[in-house]
Amino acid sequence: MRLENKVALISGGARGMGAVEAKLFAQEGATVIIGDMLEGEGRKVEAEINEAGGECVFVFLDVSSEEAWRNAVNEAVTRYGKLDILVNNAGIYRAHNVEETTEEEWDQVMDINAKGVFLGTRAAIPEMRKAGGGSIINISSQLGVVGMGEGGPQYQASKGAVRIFTKSAAIQYAAEGIRVNSVHPGPIVTPMTEARRSDAAVQQVMISRIPLGRYGESEDVAYGVLYLASDESSFVTGSELVIDGGWTAQ
């Protein structure tokens, strides 16, 4: 198994890509801690993994809170003795243009999508140092690589911040065996994209921009995250794994 004896904390693990990542990690031998604010859905994923023979625990996690991150990391270490893997997966999407975006909305998106990644990384590093190294995977977006007029500037800015933060952290902690990489999904079938997918006109525009001609599935992203979490990627840090059906190749 590719993650045998590893302990992984996944933010936003109650549904969507995070839930699929949690289940895949467990199948590959990892002990998984799901951090999320959606307790009902998180407890369901926890139960599904445990009933399938895996090891999983849910913890409440508001990624914009330093204290919540400290508690989540402490829970992992107290229960399982270490932390090997962090997946900063939690995020939100807003689509208002520059003039329509309020200061409050800008701050909310940046707090969750960008500051949350910083806080999670900062909380995890001391425990990974104690463990002799680790892997941090930050979920950005293809819109952290290229812009899109119809996309929300607050969302795109937050994901661009994740991309560059990842590279900075990778350089700073490489000598300690802590690898930091970013994953850049294109349009994926998740609850976050449901509203846009239900609009036929928007759906047609989105599909037209994807050379492979379809939305990705959460599994498409999860297998990329699994690679970066595993020792198979031991010489990979500061990198961008783009999983977007060809969107950014154009």
N, C-alpha and C positions, 0 to 999 in steps of 0.2 A: 504493500500500500504506500502511496506517495507521500502521505502526511503522518505516518505512524509515529506515535509518541509526541506529536506536536500539540500545542495548546494555542487555539486561535480565537481572537475576539473580532466579531463582525458587527459594525454599527449598521443600523437600518436593516437588521436581519429578519424582521418580522414578516416581510412580504417582498414580492418582486425579485430583483436580482440578488438581494441579500439573503433571502430565504433559500433560493436555489444554491447559492454559494455555500450556505451553512450545511445543507443536506449533502452536497457533493463532498465537502471537506470531511464530514462525518463518515461518509462511505469510504473515504480514502484514509481513515484511521485517526483523524484529528479529534481531540476534545474541543467542543465548540461552545463559546459564550456568545449569545445573541444579545446585543444591546439595542434597545428601541424604546420609543414612547408608546407604541401600540401594544399594550400588554396582552390583550385578548388574542391578537393574531400571533404575537411572539410566543405566548404559552402554547398555542396550537402547534407551531413549528417545533418547539421544544419537545412536546409530547410525541410528535411524529418521528423525530429523530431517535428519541429514547426507545420508542416502541419497536423501531427497526433494528435495534441493537447497538445504536450509537450512544455517545455521551454528550449531552447538551444541557445547558442551563440558560434561562432567560434572566436578564437584569434590566431594570429601567435605566434608560440613558437618554438624556437631553444633550445632544452633542455640542450645543452652544454653552454648556455649563462646565466650568473647570472642575467643580466639586463632583459632578455626575461622572465625569471621566475618571477622576481619581477613585471613586467608589467602584466603577466597573473594572478597572485594572486590578484594584485590591481584591475584588471578588474572585477574579481569575487566579491570582497568585495564591490567595488564601485557600481556595478549593483544590487547586491543581499544582501548586508549587512553582509555577513559572509562566511566562508568556513568550511564545515563539513568533506568532503571526498576528498582525493587525490589518484588517481590511476596513479602511475608511470609506464606507459605502453610502451612508445616509446622505440624502440630498432632497431638495425641493426645486420645482420649476415654476417660473413666472414668465409671462410672455408680453407684458406691456412694453411699448416702445419708450424711448428716452423721456419724452415729454409727459407720458402717462404714468411713469414710474414715480411713486412717492418716495420720500426719504425713508419712511418706515419700511416700505417693501424692499428697497435696496438693502437696508440694514439686516432685515430678516433673512434674505437670500444669502448675503455675505456671511452672516453669523453661522448659518447651518452649513453651507456648502464650502466655505473657505476657512473661517475660524474654527469650525468643528474639526476639520482635518488637522489644523495646527495643534489644537488642544489634545486630540487623540494621539498624535505623533509624540508630542511632548510628554504625555503621561506614560506612553509605552516604552520610551527609550531607556529609562533607568532599569526597568525589569529585563529588557532584552540585553542590556549590557551585562547584568548579573548572569543571564543565561548563556553568555558567550556569543551573542549575535541574534539576529532575527530578520524577519521580512515584513516590510510595511508596504501595502498596496493601496494606493489612493485612486478612487474612482472619479475620473474627470469626465470628459465628453469629447466627441469630435468637434464640438463647438468651443472647446478649450484650445483647439488647434487652428480652426478657421472660423470666420464670422458668418453670420446669416442675417439678412435684413429682417426676416419675419420673426426671428428668435428674440427673446428678451435680452437686452444688454446687461441687466443685472445677473442673469443666469450665466451668460457667456463670460462676463468678467470674473465671476466666481470660479468658473471652471478653468479659465486661463490662469488664475492665481494658484489653483491646485497644481497645475502643470509645472510652473516655475518653482513653487515651494518644494515640490518633489525633488527636483534637480538639486536645489540648494541643500536640502536635508541629506540627500544621497551622498554628496561630496563631503559634508561635515562628518558623517558617521561611518563612512566606508571602512576606515581603519579599525573600527571596532566590530566589524563583521555584521553591521546592521544595513541591510539593503533596502532601498526605497525606490519604488517604481510607480508609474501611473498607468491606468487603463483608460482608454478613450472610446467608449461605446458610441455607435451611431444610434439611430432610432431603434428602440427595442420594445417588444411587446411586454409592457408592465402596467400596473395601475397608474403610474405617473403619465403615461402617454395615451391613456384610454380616451380622454376627452378629444384629443387631436385626431385619434384614429377613428372616432365616431363621426367626424365631419368629412364627408366624402370628398369635398373639394380640397381640403387640406391634405387628406390622405393621398390623393392623386399627385399633388405637388411633391409631397415627401417621397413617395415611391419613385417619382421621375428623377430624383436626385441620387438614388441609390443604384449604382451599376448592377448589382446582383438582383435588383428588382423586387426586394421584399424587406420588411422589417426583420431585425434579428430577434432571436429568442434569448431568454435569460441564460440558458445553457451555453449559448455561444460565448457569452461573456464569462461565465463561471469557469469554463475550462481554461481560459486565458489567465484568470485570477489564480486558479489552481497551479498552473505552471510557475507563476511568479512566487507563489507561496512555498513551493517545493524546493528541494535541494537541486533539482534539475536546472534551476536558473541561478546557480551559485555565483556565476560570473556576470550577472546582469544587475546593474543598479543605475539609477538616474535615467532609465529608459522609458519610452512611451510605447505601449502596446495599443495600437489602434485597431478596433474591432467594429468597423462601420460599413461593411458591404461595399467598400470602394469610394465612399462619399468624398474623402479628402484626397483621393488620387487624381481628381479631375482638375 
